[in-house]
């Protein structure tokens, strides 16, 4: 059992589902759609439970990569099929697998056209997401990192809203443009270090004169993926036009690619450049937190409001990451995980009423508590988690980020705190207008509350929100060794550079 390639199984099991779906043949489209749904659901459930096994068997005491698999892939270029996870990446693998299950469940009734192709797109997307977080070779990482664009482009472009083509192309062009520079940086690193293996690159000392250029090249890609202000404009369009499940994956997982990239590459591999560019990151992040929160407050479309709130939350992530201490980085990881769950739930919340009324306009709703009490309760919990109520996952991440940031820059922590106040303002404003008030609109008087399938989809998300909020050590203990190792390497590199500078003078 110890020699089982668990990460490969988790990564490529969805493709087994794709194979079986491709074999489905029948003249009756309903039978084809039903079988495709069940195959996708079962294979994604199996993948999720196997990924939980990674967590159960994870050794919290070491910062080393675990469940490592390695085999020669391109010997002439010194490129390998190299997989592994540590305390930083493991939870993102699990996040990807659980959200895929929920997305398939959320699409069970709403997607009626080209169901077979839809399920294939999501299973391929799951393979690429898990592969990206597990890859320990730069080239392999880049293939998974960019490959995600293809199924997401298809999901938005085929099953999206009225302006789906515009949104899909905007997403594709924005993210691809930034990643071209990252590819050049990857090639430079391979030739400079003589390897593409990420564990070896983490210990390689890149020249101080080269680090800023490599850092900027990676930043061009990660900033778009986060997305950071001002390259965030593709996100609201993509969210509005994407089907509900597409928005869930986009906000829940794909936005974490940038934050993960900063933790895996920017800080440990280019520490000197990271320190030099920290004021830039702080500035852009504070603008994102405050500006996009104000923009969210002005929205009349529920999806756009949640999309802009995502930009603000990711601003917190970058602030905590570049605080470059244990509390800040652990807070950033928890915040990404929490946002992955909470934002996914909020988009599902919007999807529930959109499926019934076919409108995302806030003005189209009022007084839903009178007809949908279960919906109102679940909405309230996720809304409170989004604004960081103690006892929920949102509080843990924001608290640790503010503690870590306060240690390094009091002013940045103070400005970031305003984002919490603004976050409470726009989320409470949304909740009051949709849930409370009189039930005066005729089309809402017969609206149905959550059914059993919808409750089953929200249940695991509620569980994660409360477990992470009440017992965060369950997550923090697993990531602590890896984060401590990252922080130690970062500050050791800065201290060594400072020593060399003093000696040179």
N, C-alpha and C positions, 0 to 999 in steps of 0.2 A: 504493500500500500504506500510505503514511504517513497517509492520510486515512480509513483503515478504522476503523469504530467498534468497536474490539476489546473494550472493556469491555461494550458492549451485546450483542455476540455471545456473550461468556462468560456474561453474566447471563441472556439470554433463549433461548440455544440449548436448554437443558433443556425449555423450553415447546414447542419444535419436536418433541421426543421425546414430550411429552404428547399433542400433536396426532396423531402417528402411532399411538400406543398406543390412543387413542380410536377410530381407524379400524379397529382389529383386530376382525374379526367371524368367528366360527366356532361351530358347535354343540358342538365338542369343547373342553372346558375346558382340557385339557392343551395343546392347540395354542395357544389364546389365551394361556395362562400362559407357554409357551415363547417365543412371539413378543414378548410384553411384556417379558420378561427381557432378550432380546437387543437390543431397541430401546433400553431403558434403559441397558444396558451400553455400547453403541456411542456413544450420544449423550453419556453422561457421560465416556467416554474421550476423545472429540473435544473436549469442553469443557475437560477437564484439560490436554490437550496445547496447546490454544490459550492457556490461562492460563500455562503454562510459557513461552510466547513473550513474555508480558508481562515476565517476569523476565529472559529473555535480552536483551531490548531495553531494559531499564530503565537509566536514567542515574544511576549512584551518586553523581555529583558535585553534584547539586542537591537542595535540599529542596522544590522546587516540586512541585505535583501534575502527574502525567504521564498521557498517554493521555486527555486531558480531552475530554469531549463536553458540549455545552451547547445546549439549544434551549428556546424559550419554551413553557411548559406552561400556567400560569394567569397571564396577563399582568395581570389586574385585581388579583391578590394578590401580584404580584412573586415568583411561584414558578416555578422552572425545572426541566426535566429536566437535571440537572447531575451528571456522573460523572467520576471521576478517582481515581488512587491515588498514594500517596507511599510512602516507605520504611517507614512504620508499618503501612499497610493492605495492601500488596501481598501479603505472605506469608500473610495470613489468607484472601485470595481463593484462593490456591493450596491452602491447607489445606482449604478447603471443597470444592474440586473433587476433590482426591485422595481424601478420605474418602467422598465420595459414590460414587465408583467402587468402593471397597472395601466399602461397605455393600451395594451391589447384589450384589456377588460373594458376600458373607457370607450374603445372604438367598436365594441361588440354589436351595437345596434345602429350607431350613428353613421358608420361607413357601410354603404350598400353598393357602391360602384367600384368595380375592379378590386374586390376584397382580397383576392389571391395575391395580386401585385402589391397591395398595401401591406399585407402581413410579411411578405418577402422583404420589402423595404425596411421594415422595423427590425427584423431579425438580422439582416445585414448590418444595419446601423448598430445593433447591440454588439456584434462581433468587433466592429471597428472601435467602438467606445472602450470596451474592455481591453482590447489590444493596445490602445493608446496609453492607458494607465499602467499596463503591465510591461510594456516594451523597455528593454534595457540596452538597446542598440539605437544609435541616433537615426540611422536610415529607416529601421523598422518603425521607430517612433514617428518619423515624418510621414511614412506611408499610411499609417493608421490615422494620424492627426489630420492629414488632408483628405483621406478617403471618406471621412465622415461627411464631407460636403456633398458627396454624390447622392446618397439616400435622402439626406435632408432636403437637398434641392428638388428631388423627385417628390417627396412628401408634400412640400409646400406648393410646388408647381402643378401637381396633378390634383391633389385633394384640398387645396387651399380655397380662399375666398375669391371675390371678384377681381382683385388686383394681384392675384397669386403669381403671375409671371414676373411682374415688376419686382415683387418682394423676393422671389426666388433668385432672380439674377442679381439683385442688389446684395443679398447675402453672399452669393457665390463670389462676386467680383471683389467685394470689400475684404473678405477673409483670404481669398487667394492672393490678392495684391500684397498683403502684409507677409504672407508665408513665402513668397519668392525670395525676399531678403533673408528670411530664416534659412532657406535652403543654401544660399551662398555662405552663410555663417557656418552651417553644418559641414560643408565641404572644406572650409578653411580650418575648422577645428580638427577634422580628420587628418588633413595633411600636416597640421602643426603638431598634433599629439601622436600621430601614427596609429590611431585606433578610433573605432566608432562606439566602443563599449562605454556606456554611461558610468558604471562603477569606477572604471579607470579614469575617465574624464573628470569625475568628481574630486580626484586626488591630484589631477594635473594642474600645475601652476602656469596659467596662460600669461604671456608677457603683459605688463601693465599698459604698454602702448597699444596692444591689440584688444584688450578687454572692452574699452568703450565702444568700439565698432561692432564687436560681437554682441555686446549687450543691446545696442540700439537695433541691430538686425532682429534679434529675438523679440525685443520690445515691440517692434512694428507688427509682429504677428500676434503676440499675446495681448496687446492693448486692444486690438480689434476683436479678438475672441472674448474678452472679459464681459462686455466691452467698456473701455474707458472713454471719458469725455476727451476730445470732441469726436472720436470715431465710433460713436454709439448709434448713429442715426439709422443704421440698417435694422436695429433690433425692434423698435416699435412696429415697423412695417412687416417684418417677418412674423412677429407674434400675432398681429391683427389678422393677417391673411392665412396663417397656418391653421390646420385643423387642431382641435383641442389637444390631442395626443402629441402632435408636432410641437405645440407650445410647451407642453410638459417636458419633453426631452430637451428642447432648446434651452429653457430656463433651468431645468433641473440638473443637466449634465454638461451640455456644450459650453455654457458660460463658465464652467469650472476649468475648462482647458487652459485658459489664460492664467488663472491663479495657480493651478498646478504647475504650469510651465515656469512661472517665476520662482516657485519653491524648488523645482527639480533642476533648473538650469541657471537662471539669472543670479540668485543669491550664492549658491555654492560654487559655481564655476567661474563667475565674474564678480568676486566680492569687492574688489577695488572700484570697479565701475558702478556696482550697485550702491556703494556708499556715496560716490560722487553724484549719482543721479537721484538719490533719495529725496532731495528738495523738490525736484521736478515731479516725482511720483506723489509726494504729499500735496503739492499744489493742484495737480490734475484731479486727485482723489477728493480733495475738499470741494473743488468746483462741482465735481460729479455728485457728491453727497447733497450739497445745498441746492444747486441749480436744478438737477433732475427731480429732486423732491418737490420743488416749487412747480415744475412743469407737470408732475404727477397730480398735484393739487388742482390744476386747471383742466384736467382731462374730463371729457364726457363719455369716453369709451372705456369700459371696464378693463378690457385687455390692454389698452394703451397705458392706463394708470398702473397696472401691475408690471408692465414692461419697463416703464420709467422707474418704478420702485426697485426693480432688479439692478438697474445701473447704479442707483444710490447704495444698495447693499453691497455691490461689488466694489464700490469706492471704499467701504469699510474694510473689505478684504485686503486691498492693496495697501491701505494704511497700516494694518496689522502686520502684513508680510514684511514690509520694509522698516518696521520698527526693529526688526532683526533681533528680537529677544524671545525667550521661550513663551511668555504669556501672549505676546502679539501674534506669533506664528501659530501657536495652538488655537488661539482665538480665531485667526483667519481660516484655519482648516474647519473648525467647528461651525463657523459662520457659513462657509461654503456648503457643508453638509446640511445644515439647517435650512439654508436658502433653497437647496436642491429639493428638500421635502416640502417646505412651506410654499414656495412659489409654484411647485407642481400642483399642490393641493388648491391653491388659489385659482390657477388656470382651470382646474377641474371644476371648481365651484362656479366659475363663469360658464363653463361648458354645460353644466346641468341646466341652468335657466335658458341658455341659448338654444339647447335642443328642444325646449318646450315652447319658447316664444319667438326664437329666431331674431333676437336683437341683443346687441352688446351695449346699447346706450343706457346710461344710468337713469336718464329721464323716463325710460320705458318701464321702470320698476318702482314700487313703493309698497310698504305694508306686507311683505312676503311672510313675515312672522305669523300672520293670521292663517295662512294656508300651508306654510312649510316650516313648522317648528323644528323638526330635525335638521333641516337645511340651515336654519338660522343659528342653531346651536353649533353645528360643525363650522360654519362660516365664522362665527365669533371666535372659536378656539384658534383657528388658523390666522385670523386677523390679529389677535392678541400675540400670537407667536411671531408674526411679522414685525410687530412694533417692539418686541423684546420684553414681554411680560415675564417677571420672575416665575420659575417653575416650568417654563417652556424652553425649547431649544434656542430660540432667538436671543434670549437673555444671556445665556452662557457665552456665546460667541462675541456679542457686542461688549459684554463686561470685560472679558479677557483682552480684547483688542484695545479698549480704552485704558486698561491697566498697563498693558505693554507700551502703548503709545505715550501715556503720561510719563513713563520713565525716561523716554527719549526726547519728547517735545511736548511741553505742556500746552502750547498754543494750538498745535494740530489736534490734540485731544479735545480741547475746548470747542474748536470749530466742528469737529466730528460729532460732538454731542448734540449740536443743533440739528443734525440729521435725524436723531432719534425723536426729537420733538416734532419735526416736520413729518416724519414717518407716521407718528401717531395721528397727526392732523389729517393726512390724506386717507389713511385707512379707516379712521373713525367716521370721516365725512362720507366715504363710500358706503360703509356699513349702515349708517343712519339713513341714507337716502334709499337704499335698496330694501332694507329689512323693516325699518320702523315706519311710522306714519299710517295713514288710512289706506285701506285697500279700495281705491276708487276706480282703477282701470278695469274695464270689463273683461279683457282677455286674461287677467290675473285671477279672477274670482273662481275659476275652475282649474287652476294650475295644481298639479299633483306634487306631493312631497317626495323625498328620496325613496327609491325602491331598494330592494335587497341587494341588487347588483351594485348600485351606487354606494350604499353603506359599506359593503364589503371592500370596495376600492378605497374608501376614505379610512377604514379601520386601521390598516398597517401604518398609514401616515400619521394618524393620531397617536398611535403607540410610540412611534419614533420621537415625535415632538415631546411627549411627556417623559419618556425614558431618558432622552438626552438632556432634558431640562432638569429633571429631578436627580438623576444619577449620571452626571457627565463623566465621572471617572472611568466608567465602562469604555468610553471612547478615548479619553485623554491618556489613560494608562497605555493603550496600544500604540499611540503615536508619540509618546513622550521621549523614548530613547532615540528615535529618528530625528525628532525636532532638536533635542539637546545636541546631538552630533552635528546637525546642520549649523546651529548657532555657534558651537565651539569652533568649527572649521572656519566659519565666516569671520569671527573676531580674531582668530589666530592669524588668518591671512592679513587682516588689517594691521594687527600688531607687528607682524613681520615686515610689512611694507613701511610702517612708520619707523621701525628700528633701522632699516636700510637707509631711509631718508635722513635720519639723524646722523648715522655714521658717515654718509656721503658729505654732509655739511661740515 
